[in-house]
Amino acid sequence: MKWIRPQRSDNSSPNCVEVATDGAGNRHVRDSKNPASPVLTFTPDEWSAFEESVRDGQRF
C-alpha cells in the first residue's frame, strides 16, 4: 500500500496520520511517527460517513 499524508499536513512535523487505500476501497490509517503501530481500517461507507462529518464541521 502507498501511504499518503493529508495535503494540509506540515511535512516538517512527524505528528500526523497517513492514509492508504487497498484494492477493495478500504481506508487504512496509521500514526506517521510510528509506522509499525496498529492500523485502523475503515470500509468505504465508514470513510464516507467520516468525511461527511468533517465537512459538516463535527468535532471528534
N, CA, C and O atoms as a GROMACS GRO file, in nm:
protein
  240
    1MET      N    1   0.084  -0.118   0.000
    1MET     CA    2   0.000   0.000   0.000
    1MET      C    3   0.088   0.124   0.000
    1MET      O    4   0.196   0.126   0.059
    2LYS      N    5   0.040   0.225  -0.066
    2LYS     CA    6   0.110   0.353  -0.067
    2LYS      C    7   0.045   0.444   0.038
    2LYS      O    8  -0.074   0.476   0.028
    3TRP      N    9   0.123   0.486   0.136
    3TRP     CA   10   0.075   0.572   0.243
    3TRP      C   11   0.094   0.717   0.205
    3TRP      O   12   0.199   0.756   0.154
    4ILE      N   13  -0.009   0.799   0.228
    4ILE     CA   14  -0.001   0.942   0.200
    4ILE      C   15  -0.041   1.022   0.323
    4ILE      O   16  -0.118   0.976   0.408
    5ARG      N   17   0.014   1.143   0.332
    5ARG     CA   18  -0.023   1.235   0.439
    5ARG      C   19  -0.123   1.336   0.383
    5ARG      O   20  -0.123   1.364   0.264
    6PRO      N   21  -0.208   1.389   0.470
    6PRO     CA   22  -0.302   1.492   0.424
    6PRO      C   23  -0.228   1.611   0.363
    6PRO      O   24  -0.117   1.643   0.405
    7GLN      N   25  -0.288   1.675   0.265
    7GLN     CA   26  -0.226   1.789   0.197
    7GLN      C   27  -0.196   1.903   0.293
    7GLN      O   28  -0.098   1.975   0.273
    8ARG      N   29  -0.277   1.920   0.395
    8ARG     CA   30  -0.257   2.031   0.489
    8ARG      C   31  -0.156   1.998   0.598
    8ARG      O   32  -0.131   2.079   0.687
    9SER      N   33  -0.100   1.881   0.591
    9SER     CA   34   0.000   1.840   0.690
    9SER      C   35   0.131   1.913   0.666
    9SER      O   36   0.172   1.933   0.552
   10ASP      N   37   0.195   1.951   0.773
   10ASP     CA   38   0.326   2.013   0.765
   10ASP      C   39   0.428   1.901   0.759
   10ASP      O   40   0.451   1.834   0.860
   11ASN      N   41   0.490   1.880   0.646
   11ASN     CA   42   0.582   1.767   0.629
   11ASN      C   43   0.705   1.775   0.719
   11ASN      O   44   0.778   1.677   0.733
   12SER      N   45   0.730   1.891   0.779
   12SER     CA   46   0.845   1.901   0.869
   12SER      C   47   0.812   1.845   1.007
   12SER      O   48   0.901   1.824   1.089
   13SER      N   49   0.684   1.820   1.033
   13SER     CA   50   0.642   1.767   1.163
   13SER      C   51   0.604   1.620   1.148
   13SER      O   52   0.529   1.584   1.057
   14PRO      N   53   0.653   1.535   1.237
   14PRO     CA   54   0.617   1.393   1.228
   14PRO      C   55   0.482   1.363   1.291
   14PRO      O   56   0.438   1.248   1.289
   15ASN      N   57   0.415   1.462   1.347
   15ASN     CA   58   0.290   1.440   1.420
   15ASN      C   59   0.168   1.450   1.330
   15ASN      O   60   0.098   1.550   1.330
   16CYS      N   61   0.144   1.347   1.255
   16CYS     CA   62   0.024   1.343   1.173
   16CYS      C   63  -0.011   1.197   1.143
   16CYS      O   64   0.056   1.105   1.189
   17VAL      N   65  -0.115   1.179   1.067
   17VAL     CA   66  -0.155   1.045   1.029
   17VAL      C   67  -0.128   1.026   0.880
   17VAL      O   68  -0.114   1.122   0.805
   18GLU      N   69  -0.122   0.902   0.840
   18GLU     CA   70  -0.109   0.866   0.699
   18GLU      C   71  -0.225   0.775   0.664
   18GLU      O   72  -0.274   0.698   0.747
   19VAL      N   73  -0.270   0.784   0.539
   19VAL     CA   74  -0.384   0.706   0.492
   19VAL      C   75  -0.344   0.629   0.368
   19VAL      O   76  -0.271   0.680   0.283
   20ALA      N   77  -0.394   0.507   0.357
   20ALA     CA   78  -0.373   0.424   0.238
   20ALA      C   79  -0.506   0.361   0.198
   20ALA      O   80  -0.593   0.340   0.283
   21THR      N   81  -0.520   0.332   0.071
   21THR     CA   82  -0.640   0.265   0.020
   21THR      C   83  -0.600   0.131  -0.039
   21THR      O   84  -0.500   0.121  -0.109
   22ASP      N   85  -0.679   0.029  -0.010
   22ASP     CA   86  -0.650  -0.103  -0.067
   22ASP      C   87  -0.738  -0.128  -0.189
   22ASP      O   88  -0.819  -0.042  -0.226
   23GLY      N   89  -0.723  -0.242  -0.251
   23GLY     CA   90  -0.797  -0.275  -0.373
   23GLY      C   91  -0.947  -0.285  -0.355
   23GLY      O   92  -1.022  -0.274  -0.452
   24ALA      N   93  -0.994  -0.305  -0.231
   24ALA     CA   94  -1.137  -0.315  -0.203
   24ALA      C   95  -1.198  -0.180  -0.167
   24ALA      O   96  -1.318  -0.170  -0.141
   25GLY      N   97  -1.114  -0.075  -0.166
   25GLY     CA   98  -1.164   0.058  -0.133
   25GLY      C   99  -1.161   0.092   0.015
   25GLY      O  100  -1.204   0.200   0.055
   26ASN      N  101  -1.111   0.000   0.098
   26ASN     CA  102  -1.099   0.027   0.241
   26ASN      C  103  -0.989   0.131   0.264
   26ASN      O  104  -0.891   0.136   0.189
   27ARG      N  105  -1.007   0.213   0.366
   27ARG     CA  106  -0.905   0.311   0.403
   27ARG      C  107  -0.835   0.263   0.529
   27ARG      O  108  -0.898   0.214   0.623
   28HIS      N  109  -0.705   0.277   0.529
   28HIS     CA  110  -0.622   0.236   0.643
   28HIS      C  111  -0.552   0.360   0.695
   28HIS      O  112  -0.498   0.439   0.618
   29VAL      N  113  -0.553   0.378   0.826
   29VAL     CA  114  -0.497   0.497   0.888
   29VAL      C  115  -0.393   0.454   0.990
   29VAL      O  116  -0.416   0.361   1.068
   30ARG      N  117  -0.277   0.521   0.990
   30ARG     CA  118  -0.172   0.490   1.086
   30ARG      C  119  -0.106   0.619   1.134
   30ARG      O  120  -0.120   0.725   1.074
   31ASP      N  121  -0.034   0.606   1.243
   31ASP     CA  122   0.042   0.716   1.302
   31ASP      C  123   0.173   0.728   1.224
   31ASP      O  124   0.250   0.633   1.217
   32SER      N  125   0.198   0.845   1.167
   32SER     CA  126   0.317   0.861   1.083
   32SER      C  127   0.447   0.852   1.161
   32SER      O  128   0.551   0.814   1.105
   33LYS      N  129   0.444   0.885   1.289
   33LYS     CA  130   0.570   0.880   1.366
   33LYS      C  131   0.602   0.739   1.416
   33LYS      O  132   0.710   0.714   1.468
   34ASN      N  133   0.506   0.647   1.398
   34ASN     CA  134   0.529   0.508   1.438
   34ASN      C  135   0.462   0.416   1.335
   34ASN      O  136   0.357   0.359   1.363
   35PRO      N  137   0.522   0.400   1.217
   35PRO     CA  138   0.461   0.320   1.110
   35PRO      C  139   0.433   0.175   1.147
   35PRO      O  140   0.352   0.109   1.082
   36ALA      N  141   0.499   0.124   1.250
   36ALA     CA  142   0.475  -0.015   1.291
   36ALA      C  143   0.359  -0.027   1.390
   36ALA      O  144   0.324  -0.137   1.432
   37SER      N  145   0.299   0.086   1.426
   37SER     CA  146   0.187   0.084   1.520
   37SER      C  147   0.065   0.020   1.456
   37SER      O  148   0.062   0.000   1.334
   38PRO      N  149  -0.037  -0.014   1.537
   38PRO     CA  150  -0.158  -0.072   1.479
   38PRO      C  151  -0.222   0.022   1.376
   38PRO      O  152  -0.209   0.144   1.384
   39VAL      N  153  -0.289  -0.039   1.280
   39VAL     CA  154  -0.354   0.035   1.172
   39VAL      C  155  -0.505   0.026   1.191
   39VAL      O  156  -0.559  -0.082   1.218
   40LEU      N  157  -0.573   0.139   1.178
   40LEU     CA  158  -0.720   0.140   1.181
   40LEU      C  159  -0.769   0.120   1.039
   40LEU      O  160  -0.715   0.181   0.946
   41THR      N  161  -0.870   0.036   1.020
   41THR     CA  162  -0.924   0.009   0.887
   41THR      C  163  -1.072   0.048   0.883
   41THR      O  164  -1.148   0.013   0.973
   42PHE      N  165  -1.110   0.120   0.778
   42PHE     CA  166  -1.247   0.166   0.761
   42PHE      C  167  -1.300   0.120   0.627
   42PHE      O  168  -1.230   0.126   0.526
   43THR      N  169  -1.425   0.074   0.625
   43THR     CA  170  -1.490   0.038   0.499
   43THR      C  171  -1.519   0.165   0.421
   43THR      O  172  -1.514   0.274   0.477
   44PRO      N  173  -1.550   0.152   0.291
   44PRO     CA  174  -1.585   0.272   0.214
   44PRO      C  175  -1.702   0.350   0.275
   44PRO      O  176  -1.699   0.473   0.276
   45ASP      N  177  -1.803   0.281   0.326
   45ASP     CA  178  -1.917   0.351   0.386
   45ASP      C  179  -1.877   0.424   0.514
   45ASP      O  180  -1.920   0.537   0.538
   46GLU      N  181  -1.796   0.360   0.596
   46GLU     CA  182  -1.749   0.424   0.719
   46GLU      C  183  -1.666   0.548   0.686
   46GLU      O  184  -1.680   0.652   0.752
   47TRP      N  185  -1.579   0.538   0.587
   47TRP     CA  186  -1.493   0.650   0.549
   47TRP      C  187  -1.578   0.766   0.494
   47TRP      O  188  -1.553   0.882   0.525
   48SER      N  189  -1.677   0.734   0.414
   48SER     CA  190  -1.766   0.837   0.360
   48SER      C  191  -1.840   0.910   0.472
   48SER      O  192  -1.854   1.032   0.467
   49ALA      N  193  -1.886   0.835   0.572
   49ALA     CA  194  -1.955   0.896   0.686
   49ALA      C  195  -1.860   0.988   0.762
   49ALA      O  196  -1.900   1.096   0.805
   50PHE      N  197  -1.736   0.946   0.778
   50PHE     CA  198  -1.635   1.029   0.845
   50PHE      C  199  -1.612   1.159   0.767
   50PHE      O  200  -1.613   1.267   0.825
   51GLU      N  201  -1.592   1.147   0.636
   51GLU     CA  202  -1.569   1.266   0.553
   51GLU      C  203  -1.687   1.362   0.559
   51GLU      O  204  -1.669   1.483   0.566
   52GLU      N  205  -1.807   1.308   0.556
   52GLU     CA  206  -1.927   1.392   0.563
   52GLU      C  207  -1.933   1.466   0.697
   52GLU      O  208  -1.968   1.584   0.702
   53SER      N  209  -1.898   1.397   0.804
   53SER     CA  210  -1.897   1.460   0.936
   53SER      C  211  -1.796   1.573   0.944
   53SER      O  212  -1.824   1.678   1.002
   54VAL      N  213  -1.680   1.553   0.884
   54VAL     CA  214  -1.578   1.658   0.883
   54VAL      C  215  -1.626   1.778   0.803
   54VAL      O  216  -1.610   1.893   0.846
   55ARG      N  217  -1.684   1.753   0.686
   55ARG     CA  218  -1.737   1.863   0.605
   55ARG      C  219  -1.845   1.941   0.678
   55ARG      O  220  -1.856   2.063   0.662
   56ASP      N  221  -1.925   1.871   0.760
   56ASP     CA  222  -2.032   1.935   0.836
   56ASP      C  223  -1.982   2.008   0.960
   56ASP      O  224  -2.059   2.073   1.030
   57GLY      N  225  -1.852   1.996   0.987
   57GLY     CA  226  -1.793   2.068   1.100
   57GLY      C  227  -1.800   1.997   1.233
   57GLY      O  228  -1.775   2.056   1.338
   58GLN      N  229  -1.834   1.869   1.229
   58GLN     CA  230  -1.838   1.791   1.353
   58GLN      C  231  -1.698   1.777   1.411
   58GLN      O  232  -1.602   1.757   1.338
   59ARG      N  233  -1.689   1.787   1.541
   59ARG     CA  234  -1.559   1.769   1.608
   59ARG      C  235  -1.559   1.634   1.677
   59ARG      O  236  -1.660   1.588   1.729
   60PHE      N  237  -1.442   1.572   1.677
   60PHE     CA  238  -1.430   1.440   1.739
   60PHE      C  239  -1.344   1.446   1.862
   60PHE      O  240  -1.322   1.344   1.928
   0.00000   0.00000   0.00000
